[in-house]
């Protein structure tokens, strides 16, 4: 299931690529810096591509039973996965 919504959930960023380096700099350094300047408590949220979640579940022997869109904003996608453990 690699539709339009899965591209909104998050990009598939492979380790060791330029995209991975830019993601790390933006998420780990710049965001923390700006939050400190504005006096806000830093917290981290990472986006994971739906395809990557499905691959990890399948490779671990699990099964994805249901996927629910729990987005509160229309321009962002948030999915909740219901997964069963393999026997």
PDB file with one MODEL, atoms N, CA, C and O in Angstrom:
MODEL        1
ATOM      1  N   UNK A   1       0.840  -1.179   0.000  1.00  0.00           N
ATOM      2  CA  UNK A   1       0.000   0.000   0.000  1.00  0.00           C
ATOM      3  C   UNK A   1       0.885   1.241   0.000  1.00  0.00           C
ATOM      4  O   UNK A   1       1.208   1.771   1.063  1.00  0.00           O
ATOM      5  N   UNK A   2       1.271   1.700  -1.159  1.00  0.00           N
ATOM      6  CA  UNK A   2       2.158   2.867  -1.268  1.00  0.00           C
ATOM      7  C   UNK A   2       1.432   3.963  -2.008  1.00  0.00           C
ATOM      8  O   UNK A   2       1.823   4.339  -3.113  1.00  0.00           O
ATOM      9  N   UNK A   3       0.376   4.480  -1.407  1.00  0.00           N
ATOM     10  CA  UNK A   3      -0.413   5.530  -2.029  1.00  0.00           C
ATOM     11  C   UNK A   3       0.044   6.899  -1.597  1.00  0.00           C
ATOM     12  O   UNK A   3       1.129   7.065  -1.040  1.00  0.00           O
ATOM     13  N   UNK A   4      -0.806   7.890  -1.864  1.00  0.00           N
ATOM     14  CA  UNK A   4      -0.503   9.278  -1.543  1.00  0.00           C
ATOM     15  C   UNK A   4      -0.330   9.475  -0.046  1.00  0.00           C
ATOM     16  O   UNK A   4       0.552  10.220   0.382  1.00  0.00           O
ATOM     17  N   UNK A   5      -1.169   8.811   0.765  1.00  0.00           N
ATOM     18  CA  UNK A   5      -1.098   8.979   2.215  1.00  0.00           C
ATOM     19  C   UNK A   5       0.231   8.493   2.774  1.00  0.00           C
ATOM     20  O   UNK A   5       0.767   9.107   3.697  1.00  0.00           O
ATOM     21  N   UNK A   6       0.774   7.406   2.239  1.00  0.00           N
ATOM     22  CA  UNK A   6       2.036   6.885   2.774  1.00  0.00           C
ATOM     23  C   UNK A   6       3.194   7.852   2.516  1.00  0.00           C
ATOM     24  O   UNK A   6       4.185   7.825   3.246  1.00  0.00           O
ATOM     25  N   UNK A   7       3.090   8.700   1.497  1.00  0.00           N
ATOM     26  CA  UNK A   7       4.149   9.683   1.283  1.00  0.00           C
ATOM     27  C   UNK A   7       4.048  10.811   2.301  1.00  0.00           C
ATOM     28  O   UNK A   7       5.048  11.464   2.599  1.00  0.00           O
ATOM     29  N   UNK A   8       2.843  11.050   2.844  1.00  0.00           N
ATOM     30  CA  UNK A   8       2.679  12.069   3.868  1.00  0.00           C
ATOM     31  C   UNK A   8       3.141  11.583   5.234  1.00  0.00           C
ATOM     32  O   UNK A   8       3.538  12.393   6.072  1.00  0.00           O
ATOM     33  N   UNK A   9       3.097  10.291   5.472  1.00  0.00           N
ATOM     34  CA  UNK A   9       3.461   9.730   6.768  1.00  0.00           C
ATOM     35  C   UNK A   9       4.932   9.966   7.040  1.00  0.00           C
ATOM     36  O   UNK A   9       5.299  10.285   8.170  1.00  0.00           O
ATOM     37  N   UNK A  10       5.753   9.824   6.077  1.00  0.00           N
ATOM     38  CA  UNK A  10       7.169  10.073   6.265  1.00  0.00           C
ATOM     39  C   UNK A  10       7.979   9.455   5.146  1.00  0.00           C
ATOM     40  O   UNK A  10       7.585   8.446   4.560  1.00  0.00           O
ATOM     41  N   UNK A  11       9.087  10.055   4.861  1.00  0.00           N
ATOM     42  CA  UNK A  11       9.914   9.534   3.780  1.00  0.00           C
ATOM     43  C   UNK A  11      10.691   8.306   4.238  1.00  0.00           C
ATOM     44  O   UNK A  11      10.963   8.137   5.427  1.00  0.00           O
ATOM     45  N   UNK A  12      11.037   7.471   3.304  1.00  0.00           N
ATOM     46  CA  UNK A  12      11.892   6.330   3.588  1.00  0.00           C
ATOM     47  C   UNK A  12      13.334   6.829   3.477  1.00  0.00           C
ATOM     48  O   UNK A  12      13.855   7.014   2.377  1.00  0.00           O
ATOM     49  N   UNK A  13      13.968   7.043   4.628  1.00  0.00           N
ATOM     50  CA  UNK A  13      15.325   7.590   4.664  1.00  0.00           C
ATOM     51  C   UNK A  13      16.283   6.466   5.008  1.00  0.00           C
ATOM     52  O   UNK A  13      16.231   5.909   6.105  1.00  0.00           O
ATOM     53  N   UNK A  14      17.139   6.140   4.090  1.00  0.00           N
ATOM     54  CA  UNK A  14      18.102   5.054   4.299  1.00  0.00           C
ATOM     55  C   UNK A  14      19.367   5.599   4.962  1.00  0.00           C
ATOM     56  O   UNK A  14      19.843   6.674   4.595  1.00  0.00           O
ATOM     57  N   UNK A  15      19.912   4.868   5.931  1.00  0.00           N
ATOM     58  CA  UNK A  15      21.134   5.306   6.617  1.00  0.00           C
ATOM     59  C   UNK A  15      22.294   5.476   5.643  1.00  0.00           C
ATOM     60  O   UNK A  15      22.443   4.707   4.693  1.00  0.00           O
ATOM     61  N   UNK A  16      23.109   6.492   5.894  1.00  0.00           N
ATOM     62  CA  UNK A  16      24.300   6.721   5.081  1.00  0.00           C
ATOM     63  C   UNK A  16      24.070   7.562   3.836  1.00  0.00           C
ATOM     64  O   UNK A  16      25.004   7.783   3.066  1.00  0.00           O
ATOM     65  N   UNK A  17      22.850   8.035   3.621  1.00  0.00           N
ATOM     66  CA  UNK A  17      22.565   8.850   2.447  1.00  0.00           C
ATOM     67  C   UNK A  17      22.576  10.329   2.827  1.00  0.00           C
ATOM     68  O   UNK A  17      22.587  10.676   4.008  1.00  0.00           O
ATOM     69  N   UNK A  18      22.573  11.184   1.825  1.00  0.00           N
ATOM     70  CA  UNK A  18      22.515  12.622   2.071  1.00  0.00           C
ATOM     71  C   UNK A  18      21.208  12.992   2.769  1.00  0.00           C
ATOM     72  O   UNK A  18      21.190  13.857   3.645  1.00  0.00           O
ATOM     73  N   UNK A  19      20.122  12.339   2.380  1.00  0.00           N
ATOM     74  CA  UNK A  19      18.827  12.597   3.030  1.00  0.00           C
ATOM     75  C   UNK A  19      18.892  12.263   4.513  1.00  0.00           C
ATOM     76  O   UNK A  19      18.303  12.970   5.330  1.00  0.00           O
ATOM     77  N   UNK A  20      19.591  11.211   4.867  1.00  0.00           N
ATOM     78  CA  UNK A  20      19.746  10.825   6.265  1.00  0.00           C
ATOM     79  C   UNK A  20      20.540  11.880   7.039  1.00  0.00           C
ATOM     80  O   UNK A  20      20.189  12.217   8.170  1.00  0.00           O
ATOM     81  N   UNK A  21      21.587  12.389   6.441  1.00  0.00           N
ATOM     82  CA  UNK A  21      22.399  13.425   7.079  1.00  0.00           C
ATOM     83  C   UNK A  21      21.583  14.702   7.292  1.00  0.00           C
ATOM     84  O   UNK A  21      21.620  15.288   8.375  1.00  0.00           O
ATOM     85  N   UNK A  22      20.853  15.131   6.276  1.00  0.00           N
ATOM     86  CA  UNK A  22      20.027  16.329   6.401  1.00  0.00           C
ATOM     87  C   UNK A  22      18.924  16.149   7.442  1.00  0.00           C
ATOM     88  O   UNK A  22      18.630  17.076   8.197  1.00  0.00           O
ATOM     89  N   UNK A  23      18.321  14.982   7.489  1.00  0.00           N
ATOM     90  CA  UNK A  23      17.288  14.682   8.476  1.00  0.00           C
ATOM     91  C   UNK A  23      17.864  14.784   9.887  1.00  0.00           C
ATOM     92  O   UNK A  23      17.242  15.369  10.773  1.00  0.00           O
ATOM     93  N   UNK A  24      19.046  14.217  10.094  1.00  0.00           N
ATOM     94  CA  UNK A  24      19.691  14.240  11.404  1.00  0.00           C
ATOM     95  C   UNK A  24      20.033  15.661  11.829  1.00  0.00           C
ATOM     96  O   UNK A  24      19.774  16.044  12.969  1.00  0.00           O
ATOM     97  N   UNK A  25      20.606  16.439  10.933  1.00  0.00           N
ATOM     98  CA  UNK A  25      20.972  17.822  11.267  1.00  0.00           C
ATOM     99  C   UNK A  25      19.727  18.623  11.622  1.00  0.00           C
ATOM    100  O   UNK A  25      19.707  19.347  12.617  1.00  0.00           O
ATOM    101  N   UNK A  26      18.691  18.491  10.802  1.00  0.00           N
ATOM    102  CA  UNK A  26      17.473  19.259  11.051  1.00  0.00           C
ATOM    103  C   UNK A  26      16.773  18.813  12.330  1.00  0.00           C
ATOM    104  O   UNK A  26      16.371  19.655  13.132  1.00  0.00           O
ATOM    105  N   UNK A  27      16.623  17.534  12.531  1.00  0.00           N
ATOM    106  CA  UNK A  27      15.876  17.011  13.679  1.00  0.00           C
ATOM    107  C   UNK A  27      16.657  17.085  14.987  1.00  0.00           C
ATOM    108  O   UNK A  27      16.092  17.426  16.026  1.00  0.00           O
ATOM    109  N   UNK A  28      17.942  16.771  14.943  1.00  0.00           N
ATOM    110  CA  UNK A  28      18.683  16.664  16.199  1.00  0.00           C
ATOM    111  C   UNK A  28      19.348  17.962  16.633  1.00  0.00           C
ATOM    112  O   UNK A  28      19.501  18.198  17.831  1.00  0.00           O
ATOM    113  N   UNK A  29      19.742  18.800  15.698  1.00  0.00           N
ATOM    114  CA  UNK A  29      20.507  19.978  16.075  1.00  0.00           C
ATOM    115  C   UNK A  29      19.711  21.275  15.940  1.00  0.00           C
ATOM    116  O   UNK A  29      19.559  22.008  16.917  1.00  0.00           O
ATOM    117  N   UNK A  30      19.209  21.561  14.759  1.00  0.00           N
ATOM    118  CA  UNK A  30      18.504  22.824  14.538  1.00  0.00           C
ATOM    119  C   UNK A  30      17.219  22.927  15.348  1.00  0.00           C
ATOM    120  O   UNK A  30      16.942  23.975  15.932  1.00  0.00           O
ATOM    121  N   UNK A  31      16.439  21.871  15.392  1.00  0.00           N
ATOM    122  CA  UNK A  31      15.170  21.917  16.114  1.00  0.00           C
ATOM    123  C   UNK A  31      15.388  22.130  17.608  1.00  0.00           C
ATOM    124  O   UNK A  31      14.698  22.945  18.221  1.00  0.00           O
ATOM    125  N   UNK A  32      16.330  21.414  18.196  1.00  0.00           N
ATOM    126  CA  UNK A  32      16.628  21.588  19.622  1.00  0.00           C
ATOM    127  C   UNK A  32      17.111  23.009  19.914  1.00  0.00           C
ATOM    128  O   UNK A  32      16.732  23.613  20.917  1.00  0.00           O
ATOM    129  N   UNK A  33      17.951  23.531  19.021  1.00  0.00           N
ATOM    130  CA  UNK A  33      18.484  24.880  19.188  1.00  0.00           C
ATOM    131  C   UNK A  33      17.353  25.914  19.200  1.00  0.00           C
ATOM    132  O   UNK A  33      17.302  26.763  20.089  1.00  0.00           O
ATOM    133  N   UNK A  34      16.445  25.848  18.215  1.00  0.00           N
ATOM    134  CA  UNK A  34      15.347  26.809  18.136  1.00  0.00           C
ATOM    135  C   UNK A  34      14.389  26.677  19.311  1.00  0.00           C
ATOM    136  O   UNK A  34      13.862  27.679  19.793  1.00  0.00           O
ATOM    137  N   UNK A  35      14.158  25.465  19.773  1.00  0.00           N
ATOM    138  CA  UNK A  35      13.279  25.292  20.934  1.00  0.00           C
ATOM    139  C   UNK A  35      13.908  25.894  22.188  1.00  0.00           C
ATOM    140  O   UNK A  35      13.206  26.515  22.986  1.00  0.00           O
ATOM    141  N   UNK A  36      15.204  25.725  22.374  1.00  0.00           N
ATOM    142  CA  UNK A  36      15.886  26.308  23.525  1.00  0.00           C
ATOM    143  C   UNK A  36      15.810  27.825  23.497  1.00  0.00           C
ATOM    144  O   UNK A  36      15.565  28.456  24.525  1.00  0.00           O
ATOM    145  N   UNK A  37      16.019  28.413  22.327  1.00  0.00           N
ATOM    146  CA  UNK A  37      15.966  29.871  22.197  1.00  0.00           C
ATOM    147  C   UNK A  37      14.562  30.386  22.543  1.00  0.00           C
ATOM    148  O   UNK A  37      14.425  31.421  23.194  1.00  0.00           O
ATOM    149  N   UNK A  38      13.535  29.672  22.113  1.00  0.00           N
ATOM    150  CA  UNK A  38      12.161  30.110  22.365  1.00  0.00           C
ATOM    151  C   UNK A  38      11.657  29.715  23.743  1.00  0.00           C
ATOM    152  O   UNK A  38      10.529  30.051  24.103  1.00  0.00           O
ATOM    153  N   UNK A  39      12.482  28.999  24.533  1.00  0.00           N
ATOM    154  CA  UNK A  39      12.101  28.619  25.885  1.00  0.00           C
ATOM    155  C   UNK A  39      11.096  27.489  25.956  1.00  0.00           C
ATOM    156  O   UNK A  39      10.351  27.382  26.930  1.00  0.00           O
ATOM    157  N   UNK A  40      11.066  26.655  24.952  1.00  0.00           N
ATOM    158  CA  UNK A  40      10.138  25.526  24.938  1.00  0.00           C
ATOM    159  C   UNK A  40      10.875  24.235  25.264  1.00  0.00           C
ATOM    160  O   UNK A  40      12.070  24.102  24.999  1.00  0.00           O
ATOM    161  N   UNK A  41      10.161  23.308  25.829  1.00  0.00           N
ATOM    162  CA  UNK A  41      10.749  22.010  26.165  1.00  0.00           C
ATOM    163  C   UNK A  41      10.922  21.214  24.880  1.00  0.00           C
ATOM    164  O   UNK A  41       9.955  21.013  24.145  1.00  0.00           O
ATOM    165  N   UNK A  42      12.137  20.759  24.598  1.00  0.00           N
ATOM    166  CA  UNK A  42      12.337  19.983  23.366  1.00  0.00           C
ATOM    167  C   UNK A  42      11.777  18.564  23.498  1.00  0.00           C
ATOM    168  O   UNK A  42      11.968  17.907  24.521  1.00  0.00           O
ATOM    169  N   UNK A  43      11.110  18.119  22.491  1.00  0.00           N
ATOM    170  CA  UNK A  43      10.678  16.730  22.400  1.00  0.00           C
ATOM    171  C   UNK A  43      10.947  16.276  20.978  1.00  0.00           C
ATOM    172  O   UNK A  43      11.042  17.091  20.060  1.00  0.00           O
ATOM    173  N   UNK A  44      11.068  14.992  20.806  1.00  0.00           N
ATOM    174  CA  UNK A  44      11.390  14.471  19.485  1.00  0.00           C
ATOM    175  C   UNK A  44      10.245  13.618  18.952  1.00  0.00           C
ATOM    176  O   UNK A  44       9.633  12.837  19.681  1.00  0.00           O
ATOM    177  N   UNK A  45       9.977  13.788  17.678  1.00  0.00           N
ATOM    178  CA  UNK A  45       8.998  12.975  16.988  1.00  0.00           C
ATOM    179  C   UNK A  45       9.623  12.593  15.654  1.00  0.00           C
ATOM    180  O   UNK A  45      10.083  13.453  14.903  1.00  0.00           O
ATOM    181  N   UNK A  46       9.634  11.315  15.373  1.00  0.00           N
ATOM    182  CA  UNK A  46      10.246  10.837  14.140  1.00  0.00           C
ATOM    183  C   UNK A  46       9.180  10.222  13.247  1.00  0.00           C
ATOM    184  O   UNK A  46       8.285   9.518  13.714  1.00  0.00           O
ATOM    185  N   UNK A  47       9.290  10.494  11.980  1.00  0.00           N
ATOM    186  CA  UNK A  47       8.363   9.960  11.005  1.00  0.00           C
ATOM    187  C   UNK A  47       8.951   8.691  10.406  1.00  0.00           C
ATOM    188  O   UNK A  47      10.131   8.639  10.061  1.00  0.00           O
ATOM    189  N   UNK A  48       8.120   7.682  10.290  1.00  0.00           N
ATOM    190  CA  UNK A  48       8.539   6.404   9.721  1.00  0.00           C
ATOM    191  C   UNK A  48       7.599   6.089   8.574  1.00  0.00           C
ATOM    192  O   UNK A  48       6.380   6.183   8.712  1.00  0.00           O
ATOM    193  N   UNK A  49       8.166   5.721   7.460  1.00  0.00           N
ATOM    194  CA  UNK A  49       7.356   5.398   6.283  1.00  0.00           C
ATOM    195  C   UNK A  49       6.505   4.156   6.558  1.00  0.00           C
ATOM    196  O   UNK A  49       6.954   3.213   7.209  1.00  0.00           O
ATOM    197  N   UNK A  50       5.292   4.174   6.060  1.00  0.00           N
ATOM    198  CA  UNK A  50       4.377   3.046   6.242  1.00  0.00           C
ATOM    199  C   UNK A  50       4.982   1.766   5.699  1.00  0.00           C
ATOM    200  O   UNK A  50       4.842   0.707   6.310  1.00  0.00           O
ATOM    201  N   UNK A  51       5.652   1.850   4.564  1.00  0.00           N
ATOM    202  CA  UNK A  51       6.265   0.649   3.978  1.00  0.00           C
ATOM    203  C   UNK A  51       7.329   0.061   4.895  1.00  0.00           C
ATOM    204  O   UNK A  51       7.494  -1.158   4.952  1.00  0.00           O
ATOM    205  N   UNK A  52       8.049   0.915   5.611  1.00  0.00           N
ATOM    206  CA  UNK A  52       9.081   0.430   6.526  1.00  0.00           C
ATOM    207  C   UNK A  52       8.444  -0.274   7.730  1.00  0.00           C
ATOM    208  O   UNK A  52       8.950  -1.299   8.188  1.00  0.00           O
ATOM    209  N   UNK A  53       7.347   0.267   8.238  1.00  0.00           N
ATOM    210  CA  UNK A  53       6.634  -0.377   9.351  1.00  0.00           C
ATOM    211  C   UNK A  53       6.137  -1.751   8.921  1.00  0.00           C
ATOM    212  O   UNK A  53       6.299  -2.730   9.649  1.00  0.00           O
ATOM    213  N   UNK A  54       5.534  -1.822   7.740  1.00  0.00           N
ATOM    214  CA  UNK A  54       5.012  -3.099   7.243  1.00  0.00           C
ATOM    215  C   UNK A  54       6.132  -4.112   7.040  1.00  0.00           C
ATOM    216  O   UNK A  54       5.954  -5.291   7.347  1.00  0.00           O
ATOM    217  N   UNK A  55       7.282  -3.676   6.528  1.00  0.00           N
ATOM    218  CA  UNK A  55       8.426  -4.576   6.329  1.00  0.00           C
ATOM    219  C   UNK A  55       8.939  -5.134   7.652  1.00  0.00           C
ATOM    220  O   UNK A  55       9.232  -6.326   7.750  1.00  0.00           O
ATOM    221  N   UNK A  56       9.048  -4.281   8.672  1.00  0.00           N
ATOM    222  CA  UNK A  56       9.554  -4.725   9.974  1.00  0.00           C
ATOM    223  C   UNK A  56       8.592  -5.717  10.621  1.00  0.00           C
ATOM    224  O   UNK A  56       9.018  -6.723  11.190  1.00  0.00           O
ATOM    225  N   UNK A  57       7.305  -5.433  10.534  1.00  0.00           N
ATOM    226  CA  UNK A  57       6.313  -6.339  11.123  1.00  0.00           C
ATOM    227  C   UNK A  57       6.352  -7.690  10.423  1.00  0.00           C
ATOM    228  O   UNK A  57       6.345  -8.731  11.080  1.00  0.00           O
ATOM    229  N   UNK A  58       6.392  -7.678   9.103  1.00  0.00           N
ATOM    230  CA  UNK A  58       6.415  -8.937   8.356  1.00  0.00           C
ATOM    231  C   UNK A  58       7.704  -9.716   8.592  1.00  0.00           C
ATOM    232  O   UNK A  58       7.665 -10.938   8.737  1.00  0.00           O
ATOM    233  N   UNK A  59       8.837  -9.035   8.633  1.00  0.00           N
ATOM    234  CA  UNK A  59      10.115  -9.731   8.839  1.00  0.00           C
ATOM    235  C   UNK A  59      10.237 -10.289  10.259  1.00  0.00           C
ATOM    236  O   UNK A  59      11.034 -11.193  10.508  1.00  0.00           O
ATOM    237  N   UNK A  60       9.439  -9.741  11.194  1.00  0.00           N
ATOM    238  CA  UNK A  60       9.444 -10.240  12.571  1.00  0.00           C
ATOM    239  C   UNK A  60       8.414 -11.340  12.788  1.00  0.00           C
ATOM    240  O   UNK A  60       8.285 -11.865  13.894  1.00  0.00           O
ATOM    241  N   UNK A  61       7.686 -11.684  11.744  1.00  0.00           N
ATOM    242  CA  UNK A  61       6.707 -12.755  11.843  1.00  0.00           C
ATOM    243  C   UNK A  61       5.328 -12.289  12.275  1.00  0.00           C
ATOM    244  O   UNK A  61       4.467 -13.121  12.560  1.00  0.00           O
ATOM    245  N   UNK A  62       5.096 -10.999  12.333  1.00  0.00           N
ATOM    246  CA  UNK A  62       3.795 -10.467  12.732  1.00  0.00           C
ATOM    247  C   UNK A  62       2.912 -10.214  11.529  1.00  0.00           C
ATOM    248  O   UNK A  62       3.335 -10.337  10.379  1.00  0.00           O
ATOM    249  N   UNK A  63       1.664  -9.856  11.828  1.00  0.00           N
ATOM    250  CA  UNK A  63       0.693  -9.563  10.785  1.00  0.00           C
ATOM    251  C   UNK A  63      -0.004  -8.250  11.113  1.00  0.00           C
ATOM    252  O   UNK A  63      -0.450  -8.046  12.242  1.00  0.00           O
ATOM    253  N   UNK A  64      -0.097  -7.365  10.134  1.00  0.00           N
ATOM    254  CA  UNK A  64      -0.829  -6.115  10.314  1.00  0.00           C
ATOM    255  C   UNK A  64      -2.302  -6.414  10.085  1.00  0.00           C
ATOM    256  O   UNK A  64      -2.706  -6.791   8.985  1.00  0.00           O
ATOM    257  N   UNK A  65      -3.109  -6.242  11.144  1.00  0.00           N
ATOM    258  CA  UNK A  65      -4.530  -6.545  11.077  1.00  0.00           C
ATOM    259  C   UNK A  65      -5.313  -5.357  10.541  1.00  0.00           C
ATOM    260  O   UNK A  65      -6.222  -5.519   9.727  1.00  0.00           O
ATOM    261  N   UNK A  66      -4.956  -4.159  10.999  1.00  0.00           N
ATOM    262  CA  UNK A  66      -5.716  -2.976  10.617  1.00  0.00           C
ATOM    263  C   UNK A  66      -4.812  -1.757  10.665  1.00  0.00           C
ATOM    264  O   UNK A  66      -3.886  -1.691  11.474  1.00  0.00           O
ATOM    265  N   UNK A  67      -5.081  -0.802   9.803  1.00  0.00           N
ATOM    266  CA  UNK A  67      -4.392   0.478   9.806  1.00  0.00           C
ATOM    267  C   UNK A  67      -5.456   1.567   9.838  1.00  0.00           C
ATOM    268  O   UNK A  67      -6.338   1.606   8.980  1.00  0.00           O
ATOM    269  N   UNK A  68      -5.368   2.458  10.838  1.00  0.00           N
ATOM    270  CA  UNK A  68      -6.368   3.507  11.013  1.00  0.00           C
ATOM    271  C   UNK A  68      -5.685   4.862  10.895  1.00  0.00           C
ATOM    272  O   UNK A  68      -4.635   5.095  11.495  1.00  0.00           O
ATOM    273  N   UNK A  69      -6.290   5.750  10.117  1.00  0.00           N
ATOM    274  CA  UNK A  69      -5.784   7.115   9.982  1.00  0.00           C
ATOM    275  C   UNK A  69      -6.296   7.927  11.168  1.00  0.00           C
ATOM    276  O   UNK A  69      -7.504   8.127  11.301  1.00  0.00           O
ATOM    277  N   UNK A  70      -5.399   8.395  12.026  1.00  0.00           N
ATOM    278  CA  UNK A  70      -5.777   9.164  13.216  1.00  0.00           C
ATOM    279  C   UNK A  70      -5.310  10.613  13.099  1.00  0.00           C
ATOM    280  O   UNK A  70      -4.993  11.249  14.104  1.00  0.00           O
ATOM    281  N   UNK A  71      -5.268  11.124  11.898  1.00  0.00           N
ATOM    282  CA  UNK A  71      -4.818  12.492  11.649  1.00  0.00           C
ATOM    283  C   UNK A  71      -5.797  13.495  12.225  1.00  0.00           C
ATOM    284  O   UNK A  71      -7.013  13.339  12.109  1.00  0.00           O
ATOM    285  N   UNK A  72      -5.257  14.512  12.838  1.00  0.00           N
ATOM    286  CA  UNK A  72      -6.100  15.609  13.303  1.00  0.00           C
ATOM    287  C   UNK A  72      -6.021  16.777  12.330  1.00  0.00           C
ATOM    288  O   UNK A  72      -6.932  17.602  12.264  1.00  0.00           O
ATOM    289  N   UNK A  73      -4.945  16.843  11.588  1.00  0.00           N
ATOM    290  CA  UNK A  73      -4.778  17.894  10.582  1.00  0.00           C
ATOM    291  C   UNK A  73      -4.887  17.261   9.206  1.00  0.00           C
ATOM    292  O   UNK A  73      -4.495  16.110   9.012  1.00  0.00           O
ATOM    293  N   UNK A  74      -5.409  18.000   8.267  1.00  0.00           N
ATOM    294  CA  UNK A  74      -5.602  17.428   6.942  1.00  0.00           C
ATOM    295  C   UNK A  74      -4.307  17.301   6.158  1.00  0.00           C
ATOM    296  O   UNK A  74      -4.215  16.462   5.262  1.00  0.00           O
ATOM    297  N   UNK A  75      -3.305  18.112   6.471  1.00  0.00           N
ATOM    298  CA  UNK A  75      -2.076  18.065   5.679  1.00  0.00           C
ATOM    299  C   UNK A  75      -1.047  17.087   6.235  1.00  0.00           C
ATOM    300  O   UNK A  75       0.028  16.935   5.655  1.00  0.00           O
ATOM    301  N   UNK A  76      -1.351  16.425   7.340  1.00  0.00           N
ATOM    302  CA  UNK A  76      -0.424  15.450   7.909  1.00  0.00           C
ATOM    303  C   UNK A  76      -1.126  14.115   8.049  1.00  0.00           C
ATOM    304  O   UNK A  76      -2.321  14.061   8.340  1.00  0.00           O
ATOM    305  N   UNK A  77      -0.410  13.075   7.849  1.00  0.00           N
ATOM    306  CA  UNK A  77      -0.978  11.746   8.032  1.00  0.00           C
ATOM    307  C   UNK A  77      -0.400  11.091   9.263  1.00  0.00           C
ATOM    308  O   UNK A  77       0.815  11.096   9.461  1.00  0.00           O
ATOM    309  N   UNK A  78      -1.252  10.532  10.087  1.00  0.00           N
ATOM    310  CA  UNK A  78      -0.828   9.756  11.245  1.00  0.00           C
ATOM    311  C   UNK A  78      -1.582   8.443  11.204  1.00  0.00           C
ATOM    312  O   UNK A  78      -2.811   8.418  11.151  1.00  0.00           O
ATOM    313  N   UNK A  79      -0.848   7.375  11.227  1.00  0.00           N
ATOM    314  CA  UNK A  79      -1.479   6.067  11.164  1.00  0.00           C
ATOM    315  C   UNK A  79      -1.252   5.311  12.465  1.00  0.00           C
ATOM    316  O   UNK A  79      -0.199   5.433  13.091  1.00  0.00           O
ATOM    317  N   UNK A  80      -2.244   4.534  12.862  1.00  0.00           N
ATOM    318  CA  UNK A  80      -2.114   3.635  14.007  1.00  0.00           C
ATOM    319  C   UNK A  80      -2.271   2.223  13.456  1.00  0.00           C
ATOM    320  O   UNK A  80      -3.246   1.921  12.769  1.00  0.00           O
ATOM    321  N   UNK A  81      -1.317   1.374  13.759  1.00  0.00           N
ATOM    322  CA  UNK A  81      -1.303   0.010  13.256  1.00  0.00           C
ATOM    323  C   UNK A  81      -1.750  -0.961  14.339  1.00  0.00           C
ATOM    324  O   UNK A  81      -1.297  -0.870  15.479  1.00  0.00           O
ATOM    325  N   UNK A  82      -2.625  -1.879  13.997  1.00  0.00           N
ATOM    326  CA  UNK A  82      -2.981  -2.999  14.883  1.00  0.00           C
ATOM    327  C   UNK A  82      -2.250  -4.215  14.348  1.00  0.00           C
ATOM    328  O   UNK A  82      -2.416  -4.601  13.191  1.00  0.00           O
ATOM    329  N   UNK A  83      -1.438  -4.812  15.208  1.00  0.00           N
ATOM    330  CA  UNK A  83      -0.542  -5.891  14.777  1.00  0.00           C
ATOM    331  C   UNK A  83      -0.711  -7.101  15.692  1.00  0.00           C
ATOM    332  O   UNK A  83      -0.861  -6.953  16.905  1.00  0.00           O
ATOM    333  N   UNK A  84      -0.686  -8.295  15.107  1.00  0.00           N
ATOM    334  CA  UNK A  84      -0.690  -9.518  15.910  1.00  0.00           C
ATOM    335  C   UNK A  84       0.677 -10.163  15.834  1.00  0.00           C
ATOM    336  O   UNK A  84       1.371 -10.086  14.820  1.00  0.00           O
ATOM    337  N   UNK A  85       1.046 -10.798  16.927  1.00  0.00           N
ATOM    338  CA  UNK A  85       2.345 -11.466  17.012  1.00  0.00           C
ATOM    339  C   UNK A  85       2.255 -12.815  16.314  1.00  0.00           C
ATOM    340  O   UNK A  85       1.241 -13.508  16.398  1.00  0.00           O
ATOM    341  N   UNK A  86       3.329 -13.173  15.628  1.00  0.00           N
ATOM    342  CA  UNK A  86       3.372 -14.452  14.949  1.00  0.00           C
ATOM    343  C   UNK A  86       3.465 -15.608  15.934  1.00  0.00           C
ATOM    344  O   UNK A  86       3.904 -15.430  17.071  1.00  0.00           O
ATOM    345  N   UNK A  87       3.053 -16.782  15.499  1.00  0.00           N
ATOM    346  CA  UNK A  87       3.070 -17.942  16.409  1.00  0.00           C
ATOM    347  C   UNK A  87       4.404 -18.622  16.474  1.00  0.00           C
ATOM    348  O   UNK A  87       4.560 -19.607  17.196  1.00  0.00           O
TER     349      UNK A  87
ENDMDL
END
